[in-house]
Amino acid sequence: MLFLFYEFFGIVTNLVGGWLGARIGLNLTMQIGMAMQVIALTMLTVPDAWLSVAYVMAAQALSGIAKDLNKMSAKASIKTLVQSRARLDTVQMDRRAYRLEERAQGCGFFLGGALLQGIGFRGALVVLSVTLLMVLLLMSCCCRSNSA
């Protein structure tokens, strides 16, 4: 039950995400997803007494939305980058993007496991949320300076 909202809202986001990305831009869509993920991670660092099923399901729903906003934006960006680097056919481009995604996920699983083992669940969530917030702030500053 705890992951039901995560998956459900991920599906809903996939249906609406493409339209949203086209309407407001992939960069802003990714930034919104990152901000939502920071909030979702931070929601799970509260004391155990606050962690009711409904509360965790709400955090998971927010995380599901954030994940799919980021994934949609990142995949589109990677495809654009790969396509602009070399004129490849669609199959080659999809393979390269898929390999890059697989490598990033593998690194993420390894780092997440190391954090859990080293500093525990709440500590790992704090490190992840602070790191993601720093990336979001850096990304916001770089994008603002590039568009000015």
N, C-alpha and C positions, 0 to 999 in steps of 0.2 A: 504493500500500500504506500510506503514512503516514497517510492520511485514512480508511482503512477502519474502524479502531476508533472514530474520531470519529463517523462516520455510524452504525455498528452500535450503539454505546452510546447514541447519541441516540435511535434507534428504541426500544431497550429502555426508556430513561428515559421516553419518551412513553407507553409502555404502563403503566408503574408510577407515573408522576408524579402523575396525577390521584388515584389512591388515596392516595398519600403526602401530597399537599396536603390532602385531606379529613381524613386521620388526624391530622396534626401541625399543620396550618394553613399557609396560603399564605405568611405572613410568615416563619416558620421555614424553610419549604422554599426561599424565595428566599435567605435568609441562608446556608443550607447550600450552595446553588449558587454564591453569590458567594465563599464561602470556598474551595470546590473550584476555582473559576476562578483565584483568587489563587495557589493551589498549582500549578495547571497552567501558568500563565504563568511563575511563578518557576522551574519545572522546566526551561524552555527557555532560561534565561539562563546555564546552566552552560558551561564551556569546551567547545570543539568536540570534543575527544577523548572526552567523555562522551556525545555525541549519536549513539548507535547507533540503528539502525532500531527495535529493540525499545523503547528508552528513549523515543524520540519518539512511537511508537505508544501507549505507556502514557500519556504526557502528553496526547496527542490524545484518548484514551479518556476521561480525567478531564475534559478540556475539553468533550467532547461531552455528558457527563452534566450538567456544570455549566450549559452553555448551555441545555439543554432544561428543567432545573429552573427556571432564571431566566425563560425564555420562557413557560413554562406559568404560573408565578406572576404574572408581569407582565401577561399577556393577561387572566387572570381578574381581576386587580386593576383594570385599565383598563376592562374591561367593567362591573365593579361601580361604578366611579367615574362613567363615562359614563351608566350607567343611573340612578344616584342623582341626577345633576345635572338630568336631564330625562327625563320619561317618553316614551321613544321606542320605536318598534317595533323588532323584532329586526334588520331589514335596516339601518335607519338607525344603530343602535347598532354593528353590525358594521362599517359603512363608516367611522364616526368612529374606532373603535378601530384599523382597518386604516390609515387615513391617519396617525394618530399614530405607529403602529409604523413606517411607511414614512419619516416625517420623522426619527425617532430613528435608524433605520438609515442614512439618508443622512448625517446629522451624524457618526455613528460612522465611516463609511467615509472621509469627508473628514478627520476628525481623525486616524484611523489612518494614512492616506496622508501627511499632513503630518508626523506623528511619525516615520514611516519615512524620509522624505526629510530631515528635519531632524537626527535624532539616531541613526538607524540601527536595526537590528533589535533588538539587545539593549537599547539605551537605551529604545526604544519599549515593549518588554516590561516593563522596570522601571517606567517611568512609569505604564503601564496597571495593573500589579499594585499599586503603591503607592496610586494613586488609588482603585482598587476596594477596597483594604483600608481606606482612610479612609472611604469611603462605607459600607462594612460596619460599621465601628466606630460611625460616626454613627447609622446605622440601628439598630444594637443598643442604643445609649444612648437614643435617642428612644423606641423600642418598650418598653424597660424602664421608662422614666419614665412612659409613658402607661398601662402596665398596673399600676403601683404605686398 
